[in-house]
Amino acid sequence: MKSPRHSRYARHRFPPEVISHAVWLYFRFPLSLRMVEEMLAARGIEVSHETVRQWAMKFGQSFANQIRRRLPAPGDKWHLDEVVISIAGRKHWLWRAVDQHGHVLDILVQSRRNAKAAERLLRRLLKKQGAAPRVMITDKLASYAAAKKVVMPGVEHRQHKGLNNRAENSHQPTRRRERIMKRFKSAGHAQRFLSVHDQVANLFRRSANSNAAECRKARSQAFTAWAEVIGVAVSF
């Protein structure tokens, strides 16, 4: 009888260890689907890049949801920022919120950069986090102030470009992936991919001020949590 821990991988030709490892490679590192295909081939695992894409679509969001539940509670200071991304020749805006520790709270891809878009992000954040922050930090875009008055009127709001470097820096991995993937194919594609990518990055994130021993300990804890998420002992 198969273990219930692996029931999500039922009817797949490849073992759970291979599937989960391919999904981890794709979301953890700036790799294209064909790069993941080649890395698996180097281990003697012949699988097409299209199969890797299907695995990422099927399992990625489920893994991300479980990671979110396992991570510590977010900080009480939220940094919000938006950056333009081009999708199929049209301008879209990627809205992102991170806490003071650099953990990504959520992302939202939208076609507008106005008060309604900012309000939609804040409502989504409140729903997922379950509580308002103590402080909200943004750049000087007026849409944030307008949305805050409606959604979180009692929250302190600091608007200063120099204070929001943490949120702005969090866009850098997205830019790297965007180049590797030769741009996102649609707003839905960007939303699905980044929702998983950012949670995997949260799990394996290391503090910039940690020493080598602390980094190794944090990495070991991350792999333990990852094994629990995927339901497979990490053996690679």
C-alpha positions in Angstrom: 0.0 0.0 0.0 1.3 3.4 -0.9 2.1 5.9 1.9 -0.7 8.6 2.2 2.1 11.1 2.4 2.7 10.5 -1.3 -0.9 10.3 -2.4 -0.6 13.7 -4.1 1.9 12.1 -6.5 -0.4 9.2 -7.5 -0.5 8.2 -11.2 2.7 10.0 -11.9 5.4 8.0 -13.7 8.3 9.6 -11.9 8.8 9.1 -8.2 7.9 11.9 -5.7 11.6 12.7 -5.1 12.2 13.6 -8.7 9.0 15.7 -9.1 9.5 17.7 -5.9 13.2 18.3 -6.7 12.3 19.6 -10.1 9.7 22.0 -8.7 12.2 23.2 -6.0 14.9 23.9 -8.7 12.5 25.8 -10.8 11.1 28.1 -8.1 14.2 28.4 -5.9 16.8 29.4 -8.6 16.7 31.7 -11.7 16.4 28.7 -14.1 14.4 28.2 -17.2 12.4 25.1 -17.7 15.0 23.8 -20.2 17.7 24.4 -17.6 15.9 22.3 -15.1 15.4 19.6 -17.8 19.2 19.6 -18.4 20.1 19.5 -14.7 17.8 16.5 -14.3 19.4 14.9 -17.4 22.8 15.3 -15.8 21.5 13.0 -13.0 20.3 10.4 -15.6 16.6 11.6 -15.3 15.1 12.0 -18.8 12.1 14.4 -18.5 10.9 17.1 -20.8 10.7 20.7 -20.0 7.0 20.6 -20.6 6.6 18.0 -17.9 8.5 20.2 -15.5 6.1 23.0 -16.4 3.1 20.8 -15.7 4.6 19.7 -12.3 5.2 23.4 -11.4 1.6 24.3 -12.2 0.1 21.3 -10.4 2.2 21.3 -7.2 3.7 24.8 -6.9 0.7 26.7 -5.3 0.0 23.8 -2.9 3.6 23.9 -1.7 3.5 27.7 -1.3 0.3 27.5 0.7 1.9 25.1 3.1 5.0 27.2 3.4 2.9 30.2 4.3 1.3 28.3 7.2 4.6 27.2 8.5 6.4 30.5 8.5 6.6 32.7 11.6 4.1 35.5 12.0 5.0 38.6 9.9 6.4 41.7 11.4 4.2 44.7 12.3 5.8 47.0 9.8 4.8 46.6 6.1 6.7 48.0 3.2 4.6 48.4 0.0 5.9 49.1 -3.5 4.9 48.7 -7.1 7.0 48.2 -10.2 6.0 48.2 -13.9 6.3 44.9 -15.8 5.6 44.4 -19.5 3.3 41.5 -20.4 2.5 40.7 -24.0 3.4 44.3 -25.0 1.1 45.9 -22.4 2.1 47.7 -19.2 1.1 46.1 -15.9 2.0 46.8 -12.3 3.4 44.3 -9.8 2.4 45.4 -6.3 4.4 43.7 -3.5 4.3 44.0 0.3 7.2 42.8 2.6 7.7 43.1 6.3 10.6 44.7 8.1 12.5 41.4 8.0 12.3 41.2 4.2 9.7 38.4 4.0 7.3 38.8 1.2 3.8 39.0 2.5 2.0 39.0 -0.8 2.1 40.1 -4.5 -0.6 41.3 -6.8 -0.3 41.8 -10.6 -2.7 44.5 -11.8 -3.3 46.6 -14.9 -3.7 49.9 -13.0 -1.6 52.0 -10.7 -4.3 54.0 -8.9 -6.2 54.1 -5.6 -8.5 51.2 -6.5 -5.5 49.0 -7.2 -3.8 50.0 -4.0 -7.1 49.4 -2.1 -7.3 45.9 -3.6 -3.8 45.1 -2.4 -4.5 46.3 1.1 -7.7 44.3 1.4 -6.0 41.2 0.2 -3.2 41.7 2.7 -5.6 42.1 5.6 -7.5 39.0 4.6 -4.4 36.9 4.4 -2.5 38.3 7.4 -5.5 38.5 9.7 -4.5 41.8 11.2 -3.4 45.3 10.3 0.2 46.4 10.7 1.5 49.0 13.2 3.2 51.0 10.4 2.8 51.1 6.7 5.7 52.4 4.6 5.4 53.4 1.0 6.8 55.8 -1.6 5.0 59.1 -2.3 2.4 57.6 -4.6 -0.8 59.3 -3.6 -2.8 56.1 -4.2 -1.5 54.5 -1.1 -2.7 57.3 1.2 -6.1 57.3 -0.4 -6.5 53.5 -0.1 -5.2 53.5 3.5 -7.9 56.0 4.6 -10.6 53.5 3.4 -9.1 50.2 4.5 -6.8 50.9 7.4 -7.5 54.4 8.7 -5.9 53.9 12.1 -2.5 52.7 10.8 0.5 55.0 10.8 1.6 55.8 7.3 5.1 56.9 6.4 5.7 58.1 2.9 9.3 58.5 2.0 11.3 56.9 -0.9 14.4 56.5 1.2 12.5 54.4 3.8 11.2 51.9 1.3 14.4 50.3 0.1 13.4 46.9 1.5 10.4 46.7 -0.7 12.2 48.0 -3.8 15.0 45.5 -3.3 12.5 42.7 -3.2 11.7 43.3 -6.8 15.3 42.3 -7.9 14.8 38.5 -8.0 11.6 39.1 -10.0 13.6 41.0 -12.6 16.1 38.2 -12.9 13.4 35.6 -13.4 11.7 37.8 -15.9 14.8 37.9 -18.0 15.4 34.2 -17.8 11.8 33.4 -18.7 11.8 36.0 -21.5 9.0 37.9 -19.9 5.8 36.6 -18.4 3.2 35.3 -20.9 0.1 36.8 -19.2 -0.9 38.6 -15.9 -2.2 35.2 -14.7 1.1 33.5 -15.5 3.0 36.2 -13.5 0.6 36.0 -10.6 0.8 32.2 -10.4 4.5 32.0 -10.7 5.4 34.8 -8.3 2.9 33.7 -5.7 4.9 30.4 -5.4 8.4 31.9 -6.1 8.2 34.4 -3.3 7.0 31.9 -0.7 9.9 29.4 -1.6 12.3 32.4 -1.3 10.8 33.2 2.1 11.5 29.7 3.4 15.1 29.6 2.2 15.9 33.2 2.9 19.0 33.9 4.9 19.8 37.0 7.0 22.4 39.3 5.6 24.0 39.7 9.0 24.2 36.0 9.9 27.6 34.1 10.1 28.4 30.8 8.3 27.2 28.6 11.2 23.9 30.5 11.5 23.4 30.2 7.7 24.0 26.4 7.8 21.6 26.1 10.7 18.9 28.1 8.9 19.4 26.2 5.7 19.1 22.9 7.6 15.8 24.1 9.2 14.5 25.2 5.8 15.2 21.8 4.2 13.5 20.1 7.1 10.4 22.3 6.6 10.6 21.7 2.8 10.6 17.9 3.4 7.4 18.3 5.5 5.8 20.5 2.8 6.4 18.1 -0.1 5.9 14.9 2.0 9.2 13.4 0.8 12.5 12.9 2.6 15.0 15.2 0.9 17.6 12.8 -0.5 19.3 14.8 -3.3 
